[in-house]
Amino acid sequence: MHTHNKTRQEKDLLGTADIPADVLHGIQTQRAIDNFNLSGVPINHFPELIKALAMVKQACAITNNQLNLLSGEKLNAINAACEKLKQGQHHDSFLVDMIQGGAGTSTNMNANEVIANLALQNLGHSLGQYQYLHPNDDVNKSQSTNDIYPTSVRLAILMSHGALVDSLKSLRDAMLVKADEFSHVIKMGRTQLQDAVPMSLGQEFKSFASTLTEDVDRIAHLSELLTEINLGGTAIGTGINAHHQFGELSVKTLSELSGFKMILASDLIEASSDMGAFVLFSSMLKRLSIKLSKIANDLRLLSMGPRAGIGEINLPPQQPGSSIMPGKINPVIPEAVSQVAYKVIGNDLSVTMAAEAGQLQLNAMEPLIAYSVLDSITLLTRAMHMFEHKCISGITANVEHCRAQVTNSIGIITAVNPYIGYENASRIAKLALSSGRAVLDIVREEGLLSEEKLLEITNIDNLINPKIK
């Protein structure tokens, strides 16, 4: 809790301002807080971004010390400050809105000022006594927002990516469990919402698992594109105000600190403005979202009812579904998954537009890209966890109802078609539809196939894995 009746005065390019005496941020952060009251989502909504900023600043401080540009005393103080941020401390000091003008300068300065003030405390000085350790001259030495911010965003995505993939794998595995559980539940497949041919409910869930498995590999592969960074390029990629060895050394140190193999871009000028890796990664998140929503929609259709719909499966009830209709239960979890998917699709469009808006040597819209991608990762990670634990794992099958639909379906004629011919099959299908009689009963009555052959054809194993003999 801040004691707002006590203030300290700080100055910048625009003049002076009074800031609450006990806050860790400084004047430039305060101006950004006042200017950008937009999304209501501050930097601290994404802890991995703060931890990434701390690692990048730490790597830069270590490199500056190796190059004799920063004293050991200042390095130790900055190191200690960054370690606290990496441990999750003082994240409440990162209050700038994720959507901000300035290409991320406000985020960079928020980090510079918080780290500087924590370092000043470590050195025994008061907050704001920047003559002893300065946010720009020391914490931001050899750096620019234009290499620090994109590097930190990439690292934050890499750090968040693991939880996303774990959540995806776990959901996929839950689908495989259901595929095995429902392996001998015979049901009708459908195309264009019409009866098609028989399959097992297990095959349907196996297809859900298979489509998710594809994205596990692709998301892991695309994340590698984010390891290429422009650290050391400073303002536009020329490396102005940085030692010629700074980029190579700081990238090596950042790799050691983060555990990710970071790579220095071969063309730092190109890397300072290019948002291509974000576009590809965001597009992959959109693809996953579309798949998840398709699965959610299928589950809603298959669970329609409970008595007047398809009713092949039961979703675990999570809450009463109506304020007026007693007994009604809604498929709230699949509905929420689809809404997350729509938000991620919208985020991807934001990334697309922001990436296109880059001009000359910089993309000033990168804060929106950062916000959108990190938001998508967070939403998808949570949604898949919810989907698995509050829906998929508790699904049950209405076995006899599924079988009855197969037996009564016109679609069963397709299994008989190779043995009686298309003309006969079409005639019987039409007769069954108009009379309301079962297809197999008409085949029996007309003596087109023996009972033994009919039993063989309609055996569940032959229906779900048909082999003409």
JOPE-V471783 format. One record per backbone hydrogen bond with DSSP energy under -1.0 kcal/mol. NH is the residue of the N-H (numbers start at 1). CO is the residue of the C=O. If there is no record, write none. Layout:
NH;CO
NH;CO
//
This chain:
4;2
6;3
8;19
10;17
12;15
15;12
17;10
19;8
21;6
23;20
30;26
31;27
32;28
33;29
34;30
35;31
36;32
38;36
43;96
44;94
45;42
46;43
49;46
50;46
51;47
52;48
53;49
54;50
55;51
56;52
57;53
58;54
59;55
60;56
61;57
62;58
63;59
64;60
65;61
66;62
67;63
68;65
69;64
75;71
76;72
77;73
78;74
79;75
80;76
81;77
82;78
83;79
84;80
85;81
86;82
87;83
88;85
89;84
93;90
94;91
95;93
98;41
105;102
108;104
109;105
110;106
111;107
112;108
113;109
114;110
115;111
116;112
117;113
118;114
119;115
120;116
121;117
122;118
123;119
124;121
125;120
129;126
130;128
132;129
138;134
139;134
140;135
143;140
147;144
148;144
149;145
151;147
152;148
153;149
154;150
155;151
156;152
157;153
158;154
159;155
160;156
161;157
164;160
165;161
166;162
167;163
168;164
169;165
170;166
171;167
172;168
173;169
174;170
175;171
176;172
177;173
178;174
179;175
180;176
181;177
182;178
183;180
185;182
187;199
189;197
191;194
194;191
196;189
199;187
201;185
202;182
204;200
205;201
206;202
207;203
208;204
209;205
210;206
211;207
212;208
213;209
214;210
216;212
217;213
218;214
219;215
220;216
221;217
222;218
223;219
224;221
225;222
226;223
227;224
229;263
233;230
237;233
239;233
242;239
246;243
249;245
250;246
251;247
252;248
253;249
254;250
255;251
256;252
257;253
258;254
259;255
262;260
263;227
265;229
271;267
272;268
273;270
274;270
279;275
280;276
281;277
282;278
283;279
284;280
285;281
286;282
287;283
288;284
289;285
290;286
291;287
292;288
293;289
294;290
295;291
296;292
297;293
298;294
299;295
300;296
301;297
302;298
303;299
304;301
311;304
312;302
313;302
314;396
321;328
328;325
332;330
335;331
336;332
337;333
338;334
339;335
340;336
341;337
342;338
343;339
344;340
345;341
346;342
347;343
348;344
349;345
350;346
351;347
352;348
353;349
354;350
355;351
356;352
357;353
358;355
359;362
362;359
366;363
368;365
369;365
370;366
371;367
372;368
373;369
374;370
375;371
376;372
377;373
378;374
379;375
380;376
381;377
382;378
383;379
384;380
385;381
386;382
387;383
388;384
389;385
390;386
392;387
393;388
394;391
395;392
396;314
398;312
399;397
402;398
403;399
404;400
405;401
406;402
407;403
408;404
413;410
414;411
417;413
419;416
420;416
421;417
425;421
426;422
427;423
428;424
429;425
430;426
431;427
432;428
433;429
434;430
435;431
436;432
442;438
443;439
444;440
445;441
446;442
447;444
448;443
454;450
455;451
456;452
457;453
458;454
463;459
464;460
465;461
//
